[in-house]
Amino acid sequence: MNKNIPTRFKNLLKDCSPTVKEYMEAVFDGLIEDYGKIDPSYYSSLQLLRDNYEIYNTCYKDIKANGAIEIDSQGRRCKNKNFTAMWESQRNIMALTKAFCFTPAMKTRMKAISKGQTEKSPLDDFLNSDD
């Protein structure tokens, strides 16, 4: 990880699980590599990314530990309540990673735009197809 981490970014890493901290450090390195700095306006989005990844990991661990089915207060079997939060956090993570161009498809598109290419490549069409 880059040694010149701004204090504001270090504050994002406080109270993170080791998995989330490691991911956020990689995010920092990617932002520095792509943009040379972290714009101050990114910090609220980075905090959302951090929080949603923390929620995702917490829910995932609970589902692995306690199973996909739980018993509700009436004694009925039902889906583990953490699935809903995990899926919602996953949707949020995907939206945020796309916004920061962290997905392979978005990185390819950004490289094409920076080179002046305006048409989508066949690979972009394939990667972005809904089929």
Contacts in CASP RR format, 6 or more apart in sequence:
PFRMAT RR
TARGET T0000
AUTHOR 0000-0000-0000
METHOD contacts of the structure
MODEL  1
MNKNIPTRFKNLLKDCSPTVKEYMEAVFDGLIEDYGKIDPSYYSSLQLLR
DNYEIYNTCYKDIKANGAIEIDSQGRRCKNKNFTAMWESQRNIMALTKAF
CFTPAMKTRMKAISKGQTEKSPLDDFLNSDD
1 25 0 8 1.000
1 26 0 8 1.000
1 28 0 8 1.000
1 29 0 8 1.000
2 28 0 8 1.000
2 29 0 8 1.000
2 32 0 8 1.000
5 28 0 8 1.000
6 38 0 8 1.000
8 40 0 8 1.000
8 43 0 8 1.000
9 28 0 8 1.000
9 38 0 8 1.000
9 43 0 8 1.000
9 46 0 8 1.000
12 24 0 8 1.000
12 43 0 8 1.000
12 46 0 8 1.000
12 47 0 8 1.000
12 50 0 8 1.000
13 21 0 8 1.000
13 24 0 8 1.000
13 25 0 8 1.000
13 50 0 8 1.000
16 24 0 8 1.000
16 50 0 8 1.000
16 54 0 8 1.000
17 54 0 8 1.000
17 57 0 8 1.000
17 58 0 8 1.000
19 57 0 8 1.000
20 50 0 8 1.000
20 53 0 8 1.000
20 54 0 8 1.000
20 57 0 8 1.000
23 53 0 8 1.000
24 46 0 8 1.000
24 49 0 8 1.000
24 50 0 8 1.000
24 53 0 8 1.000
27 46 0 8 1.000
27 49 0 8 1.000
27 100 0 8 1.000
27 102 0 8 1.000
28 38 0 8 1.000
31 37 0 8 1.000
31 38 0 8 1.000
31 42 0 8 1.000
31 100 0 8 1.000
32 38 0 8 1.000
34 101 0 8 1.000
38 46 0 8 1.000
42 100 0 8 1.000
45 96 0 8 1.000
45 99 0 8 1.000
45 100 0 8 1.000
48 92 0 8 1.000
48 96 0 8 1.000
49 93 0 8 1.000
49 96 0 8 1.000
49 97 0 8 1.000
49 100 0 8 1.000
52 89 0 8 1.000
52 90 0 8 1.000
52 92 0 8 1.000
52 93 0 8 1.000
52 96 0 8 1.000
53 89 0 8 1.000
53 93 0 8 1.000
55 85 0 8 1.000
55 86 0 8 1.000
55 89 0 8 1.000
56 86 0 8 1.000
56 89 0 8 1.000
56 90 0 8 1.000
56 93 0 8 1.000
58 82 0 8 1.000
59 82 0 8 1.000
59 83 0 8 1.000
59 85 0 8 1.000
59 86 0 8 1.000
59 89 0 8 1.000
60 82 0 8 1.000
60 86 0 8 1.000
62 80 0 8 1.000
62 82 0 8 1.000
63 80 0 8 1.000
63 82 0 8 1.000
63 83 0 8 1.000
63 86 0 8 1.000
66 80 0 8 1.000
67 80 0 8 1.000
68 79 0 8 1.000
68 80 0 8 1.000
68 83 0 8 1.000
69 77 0 8 1.000
69 78 0 8 1.000
69 79 0 8 1.000
69 80 0 8 1.000
70 77 0 8 1.000
70 78 0 8 1.000
70 79 0 8 1.000
70 80 0 8 1.000
70 81 0 8 1.000
71 77 0 8 1.000
71 78 0 8 1.000
72 78 0 8 1.000
94 103 0 8 1.000
97 103 0 8 1.000
97 106 0 8 1.000
98 106 0 8 1.000
101 107 0 8 1.000
101 109 0 8 1.000
101 110 0 8 1.000
104 127 0 8 1.000
105 124 0 8 1.000
105 127 0 8 1.000
105 128 0 8 1.000
108 121 0 8 1.000
108 123 0 8 1.000
108 124 0 8 1.000
108 127 0 8 1.000
109 120 0 8 1.000
109 124 0 8 1.000
112 120 0 8 1.000
112 121 0 8 1.000
112 124 0 8 1.000
120 128 0 8 1.000
END
